[in-house]
Amino acid sequence: MRLRNLVAPLLSSLLLVGCASAPKLSSIKGTLPPLSSDQARIYFYRAYRFGEAYQPEVTVNGQVVGKAQMEAVFFRDYPPAKYKISTSMAQGKHLVLDLAAGETKYVRLTYRIGFDVYPELVDRATGEAESEDLSYTGAMFPTQGFTPAYVAEEPKDGPRAFFRDPFIENLTGEWDITRTIRGKVVHNKASAAWVLNHQFLQLHMTDVSSPPAYEAIVLIGYDHEAREYIAHWCDVFGGRFSAIGRGKLLNNSVAFTFTPPDGSFINTFTWNPKDRTWTSYMENVSSSGARQFFAEDTYRHGR
């Protein structure tokens, strides 16, 4: 008993470290992907600091989706169906949800004396109120140096990793691009979709000519060890002028720095949640480090 009394406080303090620097859900909601019309969303959260030493795995239909961390919240999207939600400490107290398309459900992870942590469904108003100031620990949401505690226990890189990123998810779909370059305005188009076992988002860009005079394929992924986004840029100029850019997320922007043979180049991708557009601000970098404007693209969803 004395050993338990010594270990439990130490364990709880270690478990809380992962959430201490995580962003609050209310501060990053604008960067989260909208719910698809053919999906349902479940928010899982643990609002109260009781049973700090006990933070079990959360499962949906037997698959681990996260952990019941203290004062933390995450979500998962699912197609309409019936789902069994449990934890590794539920003691037989499970929750079954029959989800419909477009629904958002809130599941509170509750501690009960006796070392049980079990799921319970709450109404949307209660769930929103209780979760908005909790730390967001959603898997694969690196931001400003923050890495979710649960992700640290999953494969970070390699074939078993799964790059699910709410920020980059906003780039999926069809886009019309308005480009300002050398005092002129031109129009291009792009499409973006997940490829290679959901490890990269492939951005395919062309101009509107037929056939296109310019075409590029960009693979956007994430280096978890370096905590950086990575972009492999390939276009019609060929292998010598292809390049790899790296950058970190800061205030809804990633500034990718490329170093091709003809000089450094910075392309800053910025997500604008208010009107759900992207901007791509491109700059040449001189040998002295001075930046010079090259072009700016504005992405709007294609019709």
N, C-alpha and C positions, 0 to 999 in steps of 0.2 A: 504493500500500500504506500509506503514512504517513497519507493522508487517511482510509482505512478505519479505521486504528487510533485516530484521533482521534474519528471519528464514532460508531463502535459503542458506546463507553462512554457517550457523551452520549445516544444514542438509547435505550439500555437503561435509563438513569436516568429518562428521560421516560416510557417505557412502564410503568415500575413505579409511577409516581405514582398511577395510577388504582386500583391494588389496595391501596395502603398503608392507606387508611382503611376498606376494605370489611370487613364483619363476617365472622367465621369461620363456616364451614358448621355446625360443631357448636353455635354459639351461636344459630342461627336455624332449626334444623330443626323446632322446634315450630310455627313459623309457616307452613311450607311446606304446600301442599295435598296431601292423601293421593292416592295413585295410584288412578285409577278402575279398576274391574274389567275394563273393556273396552279398557284402554290398556296400553302398556309404557313404561318410563322409562329414559332413557340419561343417565348422568352423564358429563360430559367434564371431564377435569382434567389439569393439568400440575404435577407434584409437585416437580420438581427444578430448581434454578437453573443450568441449562446452556444456552448459546446465548441469553443474555438479550436480545440485539438482534433476535432473530428470533421474531416472534409472529404467525404467519399466520392467515388466516381458516379456520374449520372449516366444512365443508359436509356436508349430508346430502341425498343424491340431487340434488346440484348446487346446493342452496339454502344460502346462508350462514346459520349459526345462532349464531355467536359467534366468539371469537378464542382462540387458544392462549396465553393470558396466563400469566406466571410465577406459580407457586404459587397458582393460582386454579382454581375449579371452577364449573360451571353444569350445568343439566339441561334436557332437553326430553322431552315425552311424545308418543307416537305410537301410532296404531292398529296392530294386528298386521299385519305385512307384511315384505318384504325391503328392507333399506336399505343403501345404499353410503355409507360415511363416508370422508371424505378431508380434506386441508388444501391450501392453495395452495402448500405447500412439501413435499408428500408424495413427489414424484419417482416417481410411479407406484405407491407402496406404499399401497394402499387397504385398507379393512376392510369386509366385507359381513356384516351381521347379519340373521338371520331371526327377527324378534321375535314372541313369543307374548303374549297378554293376561296381565297381572299380573306380567310379568317386570321386573326391574330389572337393567340392565347397566352396567358401568363401563368406560369407554374412556379409557385413558391416552394423553396426547399426548406423544410421546417425541422428544427432539432427538438427532440423530445427526451426528457430525462430517461436514462436507460440506454443511452448511446445509439439512439435511432435518429436517422435523418431521412425524411420521407417527402415525396412530392404531393402537393395539393393544389388544385385548381382554384384561382381567384378571379374575380371579375376584372374586366379591363381597366376600369377606373382605379381600382385598388392596386392592380399590378403596375400601372403607369406611375402612380403616386409613390409607391414604395421602391421602385427601381430607378427612377430618374437620377438620383444622386449617388447611385452605387457605381463601383469601378467596373468598367467594361473589360471583360477578360475573354472576349471572343477569339477563337483560334484564328491565327494568321492575320492579325491586325496590327502590324508593326507601325508605331508612330512616335516620332521624336525620341528615339532611343528606347521606347518601351517594348518589352517582349512579354506576352501573356505567360503567367506562371504555368498554366497547363500545357502550353505549346512546348515548354522546355522539356516535358516528359515524353513528347512525341518525336518521331524522326524529324529532324530539322531540314535536312537536305537528303536527296537520294530518291530512288524509285518508289519508296513507301511513303514519302512525304506528299502532302496535298496542299497546294497553294490556293487557299480560299481567302481572298482579300477584299473587304468591303469597299475600300478606296478605289482600287483598280477595276473592280466589278462595274463601277459607274461608266467605264469606257466601252463596255460591250454594246453591240448593236450596229445599226447603220447610221452613217453620219454624212451631212453635207458640210463642206469646209470652205470658208471664205478666207482667202489669203491676201494679206497686204505685203507687197514686195516691190522695192524700187519705185515707190510712188504709184504703183498700179494695184488693182484689185482683181484677183483671179479666183476661179472656183474649182475645187477638187472634191473628191469623195473618198470615204473610207468605210471599212467594216471591221469589226473586232469580235473575236470569239476565242474561247479557251481551247487549247490544243496540248498534245503530248502529256496525257494523263493529268490534265489540269495543272501542269507545272508552269505554263506560259500563257499569256494572253497574246494572240497574234493579231496585230494591227496591219491591215492591208490597205494601202493608199494608192490612188491613181488620180491623174488629172481627168478632165471630162472629155478629152479628145477621143476619137475612135479611129484607129487604135490609140491608146494612151501614149503620150510622149514620155511621161514620167510615171514610174511605178516603184513602190517600196514595200517591203515586208519587214515589220518590226516585231520581235519577240520580247515581251516584257515579263520578267520573272522577279524572283527575290532571293538574295543571298542571305540566309538566316545567320550564318556565322559572322558575316561582316555587317549585318543589319542594314543592308542597302538594296534598293531596287536596281535591277540591271536590265538594260535594253540592248538587244542585238539588232543593229540597223543594217539592212541589205537593200540595195536598190539597183537601178539599171546602169549605174556607173561601174559595177563589177566588184570583184573581191578586194582589189587593192584599196578601194575607198569605202569598203564596209568598215563598221566600227562598233565597239562596245562602249556604252555609256553607263555610268553609275551615279546614283544620287539617293539622298535620304528624304523622307517625308517631313515637311514642315509647313504647317498652316495650309493644308489642302494643296500643296505644291511639291513636285519633285523636280529638282534641277539636274538633269542628266548631263554629265560632262563627258564628251567624246574626244578622242585624240587620234584622228586619222592622219595619214601622211601629209596632207596639205594644211595642217594646223588644227589647233583645238577649237571645239565648238560646244556651246551650251544650249540645250533645248529644255526649257522649263515648262512642264505640263502642270496646269492648274485646273482643279475642279471647282466650278461655281455652282454650289447647291441651290441657290435661290432660283436661277433660271435653268438649271440642269444642263449647262454647257461646259465645254472645255476650251481653254486657250493654250496654245503652244507658242511660246515666245523664244525665237531663235537668235543667237548672237555668235558672231565670230570673236575669237580671242587672239589678240596679238601676242608676239613673243614676250612683250613686256607685261602681259596680263590684262591689258586694256580691252574692254568689251565694246563691240560695235554691232548695232542692230542690223539684222539680216532680213527677217521676215516674221510675221505673226499670223497664226492660224486661229480661227474661231470655229469650233465644232458644234453643230446643232443637229439634233436627231433628224435623220432623213425621213421623208414622208413616203 
